[in-house]
């Protein structure tokens, strides 16, 4: 009897949490429809899958533009991207490093992409530099500063800091909702396998 009660209580708690998180996602989509894009694509095998992209933060900061994008993918990993881009008429440096600081030390963010390009005429040349990394939004919530090439691009005194923190909170809540959905789907599959 105790096992049945514990099972029912667990399912009720999971359902309650899932409803709360789903409500957050629905509210976010309703409040920011231009920031959420869902696409359906086909794999070479012929299977279809859905991908949802949340543009949580896309603002001009010191020395360039900082973006935080969350991508949920039915057939692949769910990822959170941090990107920083700088523009200029004189050649900027390639973005070789991204980091965050907690007030005690700097923590490197491992980048997977770095790019520098130039365009225009020889006398009127413009340049763009881009660095991208996968991040854990929960980890970055401890940051009081974000840097690119050891130059501060966003800190707790910047006018966009509150918006940045809200974007990290949203990413964390959306990830948590997705984890809960996967957990419930896995439990349902296991019950079906066991014939419950």
C-alpha positions as CSV (number, residue, x, y, z in Angstrom):
1,X,0.0,0.0,0.0
2,X,2.9,2.4,0.8
3,X,4.4,1.7,-2.6
4,X,1.2,2.6,-4.4
5,X,0.8,5.7,-2.3
6,X,4.4,6.8,-3.0
7,X,3.9,6.1,-6.8
8,X,0.7,8.1,-6.9
9,X,2.3,11.0,-5.0
10,X,5.3,11.0,-7.3
11,X,3.2,11.1,-10.5
12,X,1.0,13.8,-9.0
13,X,4.1,15.9,-8.1
14,X,5.6,15.4,-11.6
15,X,2.3,16.3,-13.2
16,X,2.0,19.5,-11.1
17,X,5.6,20.5,-11.9
18,X,5.1,19.8,-15.6
19,X,2.0,21.9,-15.7
20,X,3.8,24.8,-14.0
21,X,6.7,24.6,-16.4
22,X,4.5,24.2,-19.4
23,X,2.6,27.3,-18.3
24,X,5.9,29.2,-18.2
25,X,6.8,28.1,-21.7
26,X,3.3,29.0,-23.0
27,X,3.5,32.4,-21.3
28,X,7.0,33.0,-22.8
29,X,5.8,32.2,-26.3
30,X,2.8,34.5,-25.8
31,X,4.8,37.4,-24.5
32,X,7.7,37.1,-27.0
33,X,6.3,35.5,-30.2
34,X,9.1,37.0,-32.3
35,X,11.7,35.3,-30.1
36,X,10.4,31.7,-30.6
37,X,10.6,29.9,-33.9
38,X,9.5,26.3,-34.4
39,X,10.5,24.5,-37.6
40,X,9.9,21.0,-38.9
41,X,12.6,19.3,-41.0
42,X,13.2,16.0,-42.6
43,X,16.2,13.7,-42.0
44,X,17.9,11.8,-44.8
45,X,16.1,8.7,-43.5
46,X,12.8,10.3,-44.2
47,X,11.8,10.8,-40.6
48,X,10.4,14.2,-39.6
49,X,11.4,16.1,-36.5
50,X,10.6,19.4,-34.8
51,X,13.2,22.0,-33.7
52,X,12.3,25.0,-31.5
53,X,14.6,28.0,-31.1
54,X,14.3,30.5,-28.4
55,X,16.2,33.8,-28.9
56,X,16.4,34.7,-25.3
57,X,18.9,37.6,-25.5
58,X,20.2,39.6,-28.5
59,X,21.5,43.0,-27.5
60,X,24.3,45.4,-28.2
61,X,26.8,45.4,-25.3
62,X,30.3,46.8,-24.9
63,X,32.5,46.2,-28.0
64,X,29.8,44.2,-29.9
65,X,26.6,42.1,-29.7
66,X,25.9,39.3,-27.3
67,X,23.3,36.5,-28.0
68,X,21.8,33.7,-25.9
69,X,19.9,31.1,-27.9
70,X,18.3,28.0,-26.7
71,X,17.6,25.2,-29.2
72,X,15.3,22.2,-28.4
73,X,15.6,19.4,-30.9
74,X,13.4,16.2,-31.0
75,X,16.1,14.2,-32.7
76,X,19.3,15.7,-31.2
77,X,20.6,17.3,-28.1
78,X,19.0,20.4,-26.5
79,X,21.6,23.2,-26.6
80,X,22.2,26.6,-25.2
81,X,24.4,28.9,-27.3
82,X,26.3,32.0,-26.3
83,X,27.7,34.1,-29.1
84,X,29.6,37.4,-29.2
85,X,30.1,39.4,-32.4
86,X,32.1,42.5,-32.9
87,X,32.1,44.8,-36.0
88,X,34.4,47.6,-37.1
89,X,36.1,49.5,-39.9
90,X,39.5,48.5,-38.7
91,X,40.4,44.9,-38.4
92,X,39.2,43.5,-35.0
93,X,41.0,40.6,-33.4
94,X,39.6,37.1,-33.8
95,X,37.6,36.2,-30.8
96,X,39.9,33.6,-29.2
97,X,38.3,33.4,-25.8
98,X,35.0,33.9,-23.9
99,X,34.9,33.8,-20.1
100,X,32.8,34.7,-17.1
101,X,33.9,35.9,-13.7
102,X,32.3,35.3,-10.3
103,X,34.2,38.0,-8.4
104,X,37.0,35.7,-7.4
105,X,38.2,34.2,-10.6
106,X,37.6,34.0,-14.4
107,X,36.2,30.8,-15.8
108,X,36.9,29.9,-19.4
109,X,33.9,29.1,-21.7
110,X,35.1,26.5,-24.2
111,X,34.3,27.8,-27.7
112,X,33.4,25.6,-30.7
113,X,33.5,28.3,-33.3
114,X,35.6,31.4,-34.0
115,X,35.5,33.4,-37.3
116,X,36.9,36.7,-38.7
117,X,35.8,38.1,-42.0
118,X,36.3,41.3,-44.0
119,X,34.2,42.9,-46.8
120,X,33.9,46.0,-48.9
121,X,36.5,47.9,-50.9
122,X,40.1,48.3,-49.9
123,X,39.6,51.9,-48.7
124,X,36.2,51.2,-47.1
125,X,36.7,47.8,-45.6
126,X,34.5,46.5,-42.7
127,X,35.2,43.5,-40.5
128,X,33.2,41.1,-38.4
129,X,34.5,38.7,-35.7
130,X,32.3,36.0,-34.1
131,X,32.9,33.5,-31.3
132,X,30.3,30.9,-30.2
133,X,30.1,28.4,-27.3
134,X,27.7,25.9,-25.7
135,X,26.9,27.0,-22.2
136,X,25.1,25.8,-19.1
137,X,22.7,28.7,-18.2
138,X,22.6,27.6,-14.5
139,X,26.4,28.0,-14.3
140,X,26.4,31.5,-15.9
141,X,23.9,32.7,-13.3
142,X,26.8,32.9,-10.9
143,X,28.6,35.3,-13.1
144,X,29.0,39.0,-12.4
145,X,30.9,39.7,-15.6
146,X,31.1,38.3,-19.2
147,X,34.3,38.8,-21.2
148,X,35.5,38.3,-24.8
149,X,39.3,38.3,-25.4
150,X,39.8,39.3,-21.8
151,X,37.7,42.5,-22.3
152,X,34.5,43.0,-20.3
153,X,31.5,43.1,-22.6
154,X,28.7,42.8,-20.0
155,X,28.8,43.2,-16.2
156,X,26.3,43.7,-13.3
157,X,26.4,47.5,-13.8
158,X,25.4,47.4,-17.5
159,X,21.9,48.6,-18.3
160,X,21.2,45.2,-20.0
161,X,22.2,43.1,-17.0
162,X,18.7,42.6,-15.6
163,X,17.5,41.5,-19.0
164,X,20.5,39.1,-19.3
165,X,19.6,37.5,-15.9
166,X,16.0,37.1,-17.0
167,X,17.2,35.4,-20.2
168,X,19.3,32.9,-18.1
169,X,16.3,32.3,-15.8
170,X,14.1,31.6,-18.8
171,X,16.7,29.2,-20.3
172,X,16.9,27.3,-17.0
173,X,13.1,27.0,-16.7
174,X,12.7,25.8,-20.3
175,X,15.5,23.2,-19.9
176,X,13.9,22.0,-16.7
177,X,10.5,21.6,-18.5
178,X,12.1,19.6,-21.2
179,X,14.0,17.3,-18.7
180,X,10.7,16.7,-17.0
181,X,8.9,15.9,-20.3
182,X,11.7,13.3,-21.1
183,X,11.4,11.8,-17.6
184,X,7.7,11.4,-17.9
185,X,7.9,9.9,-21.4
186,X,10.6,7.5,-20.2
187,X,8.5,6.4,-17.2
188,X,5.5,5.9,-19.5
189,X,7.6,3.8,-21.9
190,X,8.9,1.7,-19.0
191,X,5.3,1.1,-17.7
192,X,4.2,0.1,-21.1
193,X,7.1,-2.3,-21.4
194,X,6.2,-3.9,-18.0
195,X,2.5,-4.0,-18.9
196,X,1.4,-1.8,-16.1
